[in-house]
């Protein structure tokens, strides 16, 4: 089950769909066979808010993924849990160089679901291995041509 919404809070030009608003999503599952039990996201974005830049868009969002605890079973390491809850943040600005050529700088920060690197030694059932996988920051630029 899931629910999506998006709502303008302010519309600068109702005929062009320009304005500022909120968007979000919530989903829930039994968590079997998919390890995701709950997913939620919320964000703020807009289009055409700078005078003379009616095709530009921007957005800032956050998500949280509640993960169940599937286990990994191996002869060498026994049984271990390998996932944790994941979260992320993204911000972008879509620059319309022309109505058909868009350039989008983007930054994402992710707290990954993978709990541990499988390195290190085994010291008993249910013992965690290796170290935590750290947060990642991803910088990117997209170019889009609309035909």
MIGULUM-251684 format. One record per residue (C-alpha): residue number from 1; residue in one letter; x, y, z. Coordinates in steps of 0.5 Angstrom, whole numbers. Example, Ala and Ser with C-alpha at 12.3 -4.5 7.8 and 13.67 -1.06 7.14 Angstrom:
{i:1, aa:a, px:25, py:-9, pz:16}
{i:2, aa:s, px:27, py:-2, pz:14}
***
This chain:
{i:1, aa:x, px:0, py:0, pz:0}
{i:2, aa:x, px:2, py:7, pz:-1}
{i:3, aa:x, px:0, py:14, pz:-2}
{i:4, aa:x, px:3, py:20, pz:-6}
{i:5, aa:x, px:1, py:27, pz:-6}
{i:6, aa:x, px:4, py:34, pz:-9}
{i:7, aa:x, px:1, py:40, pz:-7}
{i:8, aa:x, px:2, py:47, pz:-10}
{i:9, aa:x, px:2, py:52, pz:-4}
{i:10, aa:x, px:3, py:58, pz:-9}
{i:11, aa:x, px:2, py:59, pz:-16}
{i:12, aa:x, px:5, py:65, pz:-20}
{i:13, aa:x, px:2, py:63, pz:-26}
{i:14, aa:x, px:-4, py:58, pz:-26}
{i:15, aa:x, px:-4, py:57, pz:-34}
{i:16, aa:x, px:4, py:55, pz:-34}
{i:17, aa:x, px:4, py:51, pz:-28}
{i:18, aa:x, px:9, py:55, pz:-24}
{i:19, aa:x, px:9, py:56, pz:-17}
{i:20, aa:x, px:12, py:53, pz:-10}
{i:21, aa:x, px:9, py:47, pz:-7}
{i:22, aa:x, px:10, py:40, pz:-3}
{i:23, aa:x, px:11, py:33, pz:-5}
{i:24, aa:x, px:11, py:27, pz:-1}
{i:25, aa:x, px:10, py:19, pz:-1}
{i:26, aa:x, px:9, py:14, pz:4}
{i:27, aa:x, px:9, py:6, pz:3}
{i:28, aa:x, px:8, py:0, pz:8}
{i:29, aa:x, px:9, py:-7, pz:6}
{i:30, aa:x, px:9, py:-14, pz:10}
{i:31, aa:x, px:17, py:-14, pz:9}
{i:32, aa:x, px:17, py:-20, pz:6}
{i:33, aa:x, px:20, py:-22, pz:1}
{i:34, aa:x, px:22, py:-15, pz:0}
{i:35, aa:x, px:26, py:-12, pz:6}
{i:36, aa:x, px:23, py:-5, pz:6}
{i:37, aa:x, px:17, py:-5, pz:11}
{i:38, aa:x, px:16, py:3, pz:11}
{i:39, aa:x, px:18, py:8, pz:6}
{i:40, aa:x, px:17, py:16, pz:7}
{i:41, aa:x, px:19, py:22, pz:3}
{i:42, aa:x, px:18, py:29, pz:4}
{i:43, aa:x, px:20, py:35, pz:-1}
{i:44, aa:x, px:19, py:42, pz:-3}
{i:45, aa:x, px:20, py:44, pz:-10}
{i:46, aa:x, px:18, py:49, pz:-15}
{i:47, aa:x, px:18, py:52, pz:-22}
{i:48, aa:x, px:19, py:58, pz:-26}
{i:49, aa:x, px:20, py:62, pz:-20}
{i:50, aa:x, px:25, py:67, pz:-22}
{i:51, aa:x, px:23, py:72, pz:-27}
{i:52, aa:x, px:25, py:71, pz:-34}
{i:53, aa:x, px:27, py:63, pz:-32}
{i:54, aa:x, px:20, py:60, pz:-33}
{i:55, aa:x, px:22, py:53, pz:-35}
{i:56, aa:x, px:27, py:53, pz:-29}
{i:57, aa:x, px:25, py:48, pz:-23}
{i:58, aa:x, px:28, py:46, pz:-16}
{i:59, aa:x, px:27, py:41, pz:-11}
{i:60, aa:x, px:30, py:39, pz:-4}
{i:61, aa:x, px:27, py:32, pz:-1}
{i:62, aa:x, px:29, py:27, pz:4}
{i:63, aa:x, px:27, py:20, pz:5}
{i:64, aa:x, px:27, py:15, pz:10}
{i:65, aa:x, px:27, py:7, pz:9}
{i:66, aa:x, px:25, py:3, pz:15}
{i:67, aa:x, px:28, py:-4, pz:13}
{i:68, aa:x, px:27, py:-11, pz:16}
{i:69, aa:x, px:33, py:-15, pz:18}
{i:70, aa:x, px:34, py:-21, pz:13}
{i:71, aa:x, px:40, py:-25, pz:15}
{i:72, aa:x, px:46, py:-27, pz:11}
{i:73, aa:x, px:48, py:-35, pz:12}
{i:74, aa:x, px:54, py:-37, pz:10}
{i:75, aa:x, px:59, py:-43, pz:13}
{i:76, aa:x, px:65, py:-39, pz:14}
{i:77, aa:x, px:61, py:-33, pz:18}
{i:78, aa:x, px:54, py:-37, pz:20}
{i:79, aa:x, px:48, py:-32, pz:21}
{i:80, aa:x, px:49, py:-25, pz:21}
{i:81, aa:x, px:44, py:-19, pz:20}
{i:82, aa:x, px:47, py:-14, pz:14}
{i:83, aa:x, px:42, py:-9, pz:13}
{i:84, aa:x, px:40, py:-2, pz:17}
{i:85, aa:x, px:35, py:3, pz:16}
{i:86, aa:x, px:37, py:8, pz:10}
{i:87, aa:x, px:36, py:15, pz:9}
{i:88, aa:x, px:37, py:20, pz:4}
{i:89, aa:x, px:37, py:28, pz:2}
{i:90, aa:x, px:37, py:31, pz:-5}
{i:91, aa:x, px:37, py:38, pz:-8}
{i:92, aa:x, px:37, py:40, pz:-15}
{i:93, aa:x, px:36, py:46, pz:-19}
{i:94, aa:x, px:34, py:45, pz:-27}
{i:95, aa:x, px:37, py:50, pz:-31}
{i:96, aa:x, px:33, py:51, pz:-38}
{i:97, aa:x, px:38, py:54, pz:-42}
{i:98, aa:x, px:33, py:53, pz:-48}
{i:99, aa:x, px:26, py:50, pz:-47}
{i:100, aa:x, px:29, py:44, pz:-50}
{i:101, aa:x, px:36, py:44, pz:-47}
{i:102, aa:x, px:36, py:43, pz:-39}
{i:103, aa:x, px:42, py:42, pz:-35}
{i:104, aa:x, px:41, py:40, pz:-27}
{i:105, aa:x, px:47, py:40, pz:-22}
{i:106, aa:x, px:45, py:36, pz:-16}
{i:107, aa:x, px:47, py:34, pz:-9}
{i:108, aa:x, px:45, py:27, pz:-6}
{i:109, aa:x, px:47, py:25, pz:1}
{i:110, aa:x, px:46, py:18, pz:3}
{i:111, aa:x, px:46, py:14, pz:9}
{i:112, aa:x, px:46, py:7, pz:6}
{i:113, aa:x, px:42, py:1, pz:8}
{i:114, aa:x, px:48, py:-4, pz:8}
{i:115, aa:x, px:50, py:-5, pz:15}
{i:116, aa:x, px:57, py:-8, pz:15}
{i:117, aa:x, px:62, py:-10, pz:10}
{i:118, aa:x, px:64, py:-17, pz:11}
{i:119, aa:x, px:71, py:-17, pz:13}
{i:120, aa:x, px:74, py:-19, pz:19}
{i:121, aa:x, px:73, py:-25, pz:23}
{i:122, aa:x, px:67, py:-29, pz:26}
{i:123, aa:x, px:67, py:-30, pz:33}
{i:124, aa:x, px:60, py:-33, pz:35}
{i:125, aa:x, px:53, py:-33, pz:32}
{i:126, aa:x, px:49, py:-27, pz:31}
{i:127, aa:x, px:56, py:-23, pz:32}
{i:128, aa:x, px:57, py:-17, pz:27}
{i:129, aa:x, px:63, py:-17, pz:22}
{i:130, aa:x, px:67, py:-12, pz:19}
{i:131, aa:x, px:65, py:-4, pz:20}
{i:132, aa:x, px:59, py:0, pz:19}
{i:133, aa:x, px:59, py:3, pz:12}
{i:134, aa:x, px:59, py:10, pz:12}
{i:135, aa:x, px:55, py:16, pz:9}
{i:136, aa:x, px:56, py:18, pz:2}
{i:137, aa:x, px:55, py:24, pz:-2}
{i:138, aa:x, px:54, py:24, pz:-9}
{i:139, aa:x, px:55, py:31, pz:-13}
{i:140, aa:x, px:52, py:30, pz:-21}
{i:141, aa:x, px:50, py:34, pz:-27}
{i:142, aa:x, px:45, py:32, pz:-32}
{i:143, aa:x, px:44, py:34, pz:-39}
{i:144, aa:x, px:37, py:33, pz:-42}
{i:145, aa:x, px:35, py:34, pz:-49}
{i:146, aa:x, px:27, py:35, pz:-50}
{i:147, aa:x, px:25, py:32, pz:-57}
***
